[in-house]
Amino acid sequence: MSNRSTMPSLIAPSSNLTVETVTSVRHWNDHLFSFSITRPPSFRFRSGEFVMLGLPAEGKPLLRAYSIASPAYAEELEFLSIKVPDGPLTSRLAEIREGDELFLGRKPTGTLVADALLPGSRLFLLSTGTGLAPFLSIIRDPDIYERFGQIVVVHCVRQVRDLAFREELESLLANDVLVQDQALVQLSYLPTVTREPFRTTGRIDAHIESGLLFEGVGGQHRFDPETDRIMMCGSMAMIRDLAARFDRDGFAEGSNAKPGHYVIERAFVD
């Protein structure tokens, strides 16, 4: 780790924010990266929640919401981010290195949690871009395999190189000692690419129509509100179009206060 981690902190915690240290950074390509930070001993969250992250700017914290990609039991917190060249925060986050410090909100929250869903037998996690992040947390939570018999992760991106964590997902979390046995039997992964050749191409809605999304998954080749539960995270267009579809098909949106058939994260899109 960088020697800078031993230097005095340049930013200070507050009642709402702690100051954490970057422990690793992974650049997937020129516009996508993931990073891990230290986790405060008192920090608790449910798999699928998001938290505020940020850096100081003009004497005050500049914060944005980021889904936590690591499981709730992990010793560090991991995040997945795009790089926006002129983005006030992401342009600076893209330059972070081990040993750097950033702000972490003390109170995680969100609706992409199992508690916001009614009981069911199949769970579909539909994502585009960095919307994959909360689902990386959820599928590494042993409790989710007790709640649902089958779990399907769908990740839609523009180019093959945007398929972050593809190796881990294609292996069905083979190196995760807590869930590897359940994931091998219960987890499915469908990566799909929209702007270049790949074994699976096209948007999520097209794969719903064709039935491809249900290939290798037990049960019907369509969504059924009696058995299926759905989480969506990513582009506003995907969420809007699919939510309208599910509403027409008799699905009800859930929340922490009133569990339903599907949930979305309204706090942000990628």
Secondary structure, 3 states (H helix, E strand, C coil): CCHHHHCCCCCCCCCCEEEEEEEEEEEEECCEEEEEEECCCCCCCCCCCEEEEEEEECCEEEEEEEECCCCCCCCEEEEEEECCCCCCCHHHHCCCCCCCEEEEECCCECCCCHHHECCCCEEEEEEEHHHHHHHHHHCCCHHHHHHCCEEEEEEEECCHHHCCCHHHHHCCCCCCCCCHHHHHHHEEEEEEECCCCCCCECCHHHHHHHCHHHCCCCCCCCCCCCCEEEEEECCHHHHHHHHHHHHHCCCCECCCCCCECEEECCCCCC
